[in-house]
């Protein structure tokens, strides 16, 4: 086998489909195989089911990132050359041959495809990178760095013993998302919608994926408020309330950073608010869903913010830090006879529990303490409530 192509997937089924369609059109030479790594994505089940039998699929239960995903895929690779695709780009018909030749013919330790429209792109920013399997093993694989630095780190490792790493102009890929750019509005136009995204890490791949989905799928003028509350962690209520105070739109959407909105998601929510809903929330597909109030993504109007605020400038009750904000809000809306409204015409995907998942023992301990305190506060405020083990930060 001349080459193994490793495709790393973290969601975005539409982009993954375009990537696979372009790979299916590759010529048979050089001989190649595929190893697809599903890095704990949601929404890819149907697509991956169509690939079974034709490609080797590695499914990870928890998001591991590009470096670990490639390490697991490389264990199954039979190719003389390993070609890694980052972000599921579309490949051109002749992209593979020049890369394989460059790293198996002895001239380069690492080779990168250039990005269409940017022929002078540097190898470290490439979306396709190749090395011989022998050299990849010898240098220890991709170092454990963030996805956007993975090829830069690998290039450094490959060059450590004097090897050369270069872009190969004859190999071209199309950057992910290039064909789905958001329709930009007129400069200076006031936003209709403000999307508030609280996060522990504004530079994470998860946040970039969330923002990219908003940009390509949102109709009408909007603004995005990303609140990085990771230094130190502030929970959920404080950053959401601060983001809502900054909102300039007539409407606001609060969204966990592991949400992926789908085309046409916003107009149905807006219509529901315009026809009297206090809070509207979309249908979550390809994953867990709550029909009473799936509060990982919900929309409110300016009127709702004013009517149901708990204090001046505070929409969610500050007594709850990490969890039970949604349960409290749902309870207050139910008591007012205006419960949250599910809008099935609006659809999203959600990586359940990614938002507060952490390997940091100090952070995990803090979350555990705050959740118990939040529960006690909720029961003190609503002594007749019947609690379930569900909450907004999930």
VENUR-V361918 format. One line per field, one symbol per residue. ss: DSSP state (H for helix, E for strand, C for the rest). psi: psi as a letter, one per 40 degrees, with the letter a starting at -180 (. if undefined). burial: + if it has 24 or more other C-alpha atoms within 12 Angstrom, else -. Layout:
ss=???
psi=???
burial=???
This chain:
ss=CCEEEEEEECCCHHHHHHHHHHHHCCCCCCCEEEEEEEECCCCCHHHHHHHECCEEEEEECCCCCHHHHHHHHHCCCCCCEEEEECCCCEECCCHHHHHHHHHHCCCCCEEEEEECCECCCCHHHCCEEEEEHHHHHHCCCCCCCCHHHHHHHHHHHHHCCCCCEEEEEEEEEECCCHHHCCCCCCCCCCCCEEEEEEECCCCCHHHHHHHHHHHHHCCCCEEEEEEECECCECCCHHHHHHHHHHCCCCEEEEECCCEEECCCHHHHHHHHHHCCCCEEEEEECCCCCCCCCCCCEEEEEHHHHHHCCCECCECCCCCCCCCCHHHHHHHHHHHCCCCCEEEEEEEEEECCCCCCCCCCHHHHHHHHHHHHHHHHHHHHHCCCCCCCCCCCCC
psi=hdihhhhhhfagddddddddddddeiidhihiihhhhggfiieeddddddehddihhhhhdhheiddddddddddeheidihhhhhefihiidfddddddddeeeedidiiiiihhegeeiideeiehhiiiddddddeeahigiideedddddddddedfeiihiihdehhihihedefiihiiihehiidhhhhhiiegeeidddddddddddeehiihiihhhhhfegiheaddddddddddeheidiihhhiefihiiheddddddddddeehdhiiihhifaiihedggeehiiiiddddddeieihehdiheehddiedddddddddddefgiihhgeehiiihgheddehiehdddddddddddddddddddddgdeihiigiide.
burial=-+++++++++++++++++++-++--+---+-++++++++++++++-++------++++++--++++++++++++-+++++++++++++++++++++++++++++---+++++++++-----+++++++++++++++--+-+++---++++++++++++----+++++++++++++++-------------++++++++++++-++++++++++++++++++++++++++---+++++++++++++-+++++++++++++++++++++++++++---+++++++++---++-+++++++++++-++--++---+++++++++++++++++++++-----+++++-++++++++-+++----------+--++--++-++-----------+++++
